[in-house]
Amino acid sequence: MRSGMAHFAEFVMNICLVGYGAIAEKHMEAFSAIDGVVPRVLVGRRMEPATEFAARWGFQTVTMQLDEALADDAVDAVVIASPNALHAEQAVASLQAHKHVLLEIPMALNLADAKQVVELAAKSDRQVMVAHTMRYFPALREIRRRVVEEDFTIQHIVGFFGLPRRENVTSAGKARSWTDDILWHFGAHMVDVVLWLTGNRNATAFSCQFGPKHPTQGVMDMSLSMTLPGGALFTLAQSFNLELLRWTLTVVGDQGTLEFDNGTLYDLKRKELVAYQSIVDLHEQNREFVDAVRNDRPPAITPADVLPAMEILDKAERISNFGFPISNL
């Protein structure tokens, strides 16, 4: 990697991508628009789909072994887009191999593993960014701007996230080899963005309830509530039992009510305030990661930045109606 060169056109970053699912596709759409990013190694689980993905995006090599990819001295950065349960382990291995890391959310599925990633990233001279993509939604950035620049006072945030997961298939309708985690994956999205919007790092007065266990997929429904410093409330509901994707945040403030709805920002009368942008548009996020590597500076969202959200999820899980990690179900 020629990170010391003065011109962006001369910068080259060879990437290893771990995973070839829907979010990996979106990462490559974003990276393909950035000069200097070279697809070098794809790490997959099954050779046939991995080879097809690699050919489509121009990867030089395909392997089923992450260790083999990490041993390649030409690899500068690892983009981890694998199943949730592998994220922390693969991030640790990549940092130990002295690679930059772009880590898909969730950083980990428990607080201990999240702290390990944070500690190792802090000791490393490599750049590590966690893909908390909600912070890059233009609609949510407008809410954050109002809070910071216009003293928009938030009293209550009500969030809802839902997906059609009654059958364990991908967005393309293909059978998945792993099950998602409604608390540590999507809960991490929502809790982190609320802390970011309000400028907080902690919360109190938690309540967390999980719905009945699905025979094969574990927890499919949950509710979470908390009180933020200053007294504002956050109420969250999530479900894998919907027919279609639904992703909303209603932000109630002294100066009005703002509604984020699947990528668009409205006021309470449904007047459009910020135009729609796809919730899987990773271009700005990935440019930030590349620029951080190129300029040898910390990226906008480090593991330490999102640790407060992971700490809240840990508290929520421990005080829930189950009283133990939902991964143990």
N, C-alpha and C positions, 0 to 999 in steps of 0.2 A: 504494500500500500504506500502510495506516494503522498502521504498526508502533509508533508512539509512544503509542497510546491505551492506557488502563489496563485495559480489560476485553476479555477474549478474544472476546466476542460482537461487539465493534465492529471486530475485526481482519479485514481482507480480504487474501487473497493470491491474485492471479490467476495461474494456472499455464499454461504451455505444455508439453504432453506430446509428446515425440518418439518415435513408434512406436505400434503398435496391436496388438502380439502378445500372447502369453499373460501375460508379466510386466507389460505395460502394463495389462492387465485387472485384475491383482491390485493394482497401484498405485491404480487408480481405486476399487476396492472399499475400500481403506484411506482414501483422501482423502475419499470420500463420507461417511465417518463423522466427519470433523473439521470443526467449525464454522469458517466464514470462508474455506475454500478454494473458489475459483471456477474451474471449467474454462473457459478462455478460448480457447486456440488448440491445435489438434491438427496436428502435422506428420506427414505420411505419405509413402509411396512411390507408392501407387496410390490414385486418387481414390475408387473405389467402396468398398473395404473401410474406408478412412479415414472416409468420410462415414457409413457405417453405425456405426462405432465412436463417432464424434463425436455422432451423434444419440442413441445409447444412453446416453451419459454426460453429455449436455447441454453440449457445447462450443459456443461461440458462432461459431467460425470454423475452417475447414479449409484447409490450404495444403500444397503439396508442397515448399515452399522454407523452410528454417530461417531464412535471412536475413530473409525477410518477417516471420516471427513475431518475431524479435529486434528488428525495427524498431518493433514495437508498444510504445509507452511504457507501456501499461497492464499489460503482462506483468511480473510481479514475479519469478517463478521458473521455471526450466526443468527438467523431469524427463526425463532422457535414458534411454530404454528401447529404443534402436535396436540394430541388429546390432553385435557386438563391435568390429569394425574402425573404427566411426565414433565411438566414445565419446570418445576423447581430443580429436579435432578438434572435435567439437560442444561439448564442455565448454569448450575454449579460446574458441571463438566466443561462447559464452553469457557467459562471464566478461568478455570484451572488450566485450560489449554491456551490461555492468553488471547482470547478472541473478544471483540466487541459483541454485544448482545442486544437484539431487539426481541423482547419477550412478550408473547401474547398474554392477554389477561385470561385467567387469573395467574398472578405471580406464583401462587401455591394453593394447596387445598387445606392448609392448616397454618397456624401462626408460627410454629417452630421452623418449618421449612421456609416460610417467608422471611423470617429473621436471618436464616442462614444465607439466603440470597442477598439481603441487604448488607450483611456484614462482609461478605466476600466481595460484593461490588464496591464497597467503601474502601477496601484494602487494595483493590486492583487499579492499575492505571489504564484500564480499558473503559469504554463508555457503555453504560447499560441503560436502556430505556424500556419502560413497561408500557404496553399499548392500551392505555386507558383512553380509548378513542372518543368517548363522550366529551372529553375536554376540548376536542377539535371540532365539535358540531357548531357551525355558525350561530344557530339559534340559541344554544346554551352560552356561547361566548358573549352574545348580546345581553343575556341576563347578568352574567358576571360583570360586564362593562357597566351596566346600570348600578350594580351594587357598589362597585369601586368608584366610579366617576360621578354618579348622580345620587349617592346615598340612598339607593333603593333599599328599604327596610323590609326584610323577609319575616313574616310571622309564621308561615306554615308551608311546607312542601309536601305534596301528595304525589307519590310515584306509582306507576303500574308498568310491569313488564310481563308480557306473555308470548308464548310460542306454541305452535301445534306439535306436540311431542307425545301424543297418545301412542304413536308407533315410533320406535327408535330409528328414524331415518334421517338422512341429510336433507338440506334444502332442495337438493336435486331428486329426492325420493329414493335414494339408495340406502340400503341397510347400513347402520353404523356399527362399528366394532367396539364402541365404548359408550358409556352413559354420561350425560352432562350433570353438572352440580348446580342446582338452582340457587343455593346460598353463596358459595364461594366464587362462582363465575359471574352470574348476573347480579347477585347482591353486591359484589365488588364494584361492578360498573356503577350502580345506583348510589351506594353509600359514598364512594369516592367523589362522584361528581357533586353530591350535595355538600360534602365538606369543602370542596373546591369553590363552589358557588358562594358559599357563606363565609369562606375564609377561616374555617375552624379545623381543628385537628382531633377533637374528641367529642363525646356526647355522654349523656347520663339517662337514667330512668328508662332502661330498655324493656321491651316486651317482644318476645319472638315465639311464634307458633308455626308448627309444621303440620301439613295435612296428612291424610292417610298414605301409607307406603304403597307404591305401585308394585305389583308382583315381580317385575324385572327391572324397573328403572328407578326405584327408590323414591325420594320425596319429589312430588310434582306440584305442590302448592305451599305457599308460605306467606306469613305476614310479619312485619317488623315495624316497630315504632320506637322513637327515641326523642329526647329533648336536647337541643343544641345549646352551647353556651349563649347566654343572653335570653334564653327562653323560647326561641323558635322551635317548632315541632317538625319532625319528619315522619311521615307515615308511608309505608311501602307495602304493596301487595304484588306477588309474582305467581305465575301459573304456567305449567306446561300443558294445560288442558284446553287451550284455545283452538279455534279453527284457523286463525290467521295471526300474523305478528301484530302485536300492539305494544307501543313504547311511548309512554307519556309522563310528563312532569307538570303538575299544576303548581305554580309558585304564587302564593298569596302574600302581597305586600301592602304596606300603608299607602303606597302610591298607585296601586292597581293590581290586577291579577294577570299573570302571563301563563300561557299554555304552550308547552312543547309537545308536539304531536308527530311522532315518526319522522322527524327531520325538519319540521316547519315550526315557526313561532307565531302564535296568535295572541290577541288580547281576548278578553272574556266574551266579546261580541263576535269572535271569529274573524276579526280583521287581521290580515296577514301582516306581520311585522318584520319577519325575516323569511326569505324564500326557502323553499325545500332544498336540502342537500341530502344525498343518500347517506344512510347511517353506516354504510360500509365503504365510504370514500376515504381511503387511507393516504391520499396524495400528500396532504400537508403534514400529517403525522410522520410519514416515512421520510419526507424531505428534512424534517427536523432531526431525525436520527442521523441521516447521512451528513448533514451540516455539522452536527456535534462531533462526529468522528473526524470529519475533514478538518475542523478547526480545533480539535483536541480540547473540547470543553464539555461540561456535563450537559446532557440533554434536558429537555423541558420537564420530563416526567421520569424521575429516577425511582429505583426501588424504595428508597427512604421516603420519597414523597407520598407513596401510596401505602406505606406501612400503617398509618393511622386507620385507614379503612379496614385493613386486615385485622387489626386489633379489635375493632368494633365487631367484625364478623365472628371472631373468636368468642367474644363476650356473649353475643347473641346466641351462638350455638350452645354455649354452656348453660345459659339460663332458659333455654327453650323448653317446650313441653316434653321433649325427648331427653334433654339433659346430658347428652353425649354426642360425639361427632356423627352427623348424619351419614357419613361414609361407612360407618360401622353397621348400618342397617342391612 
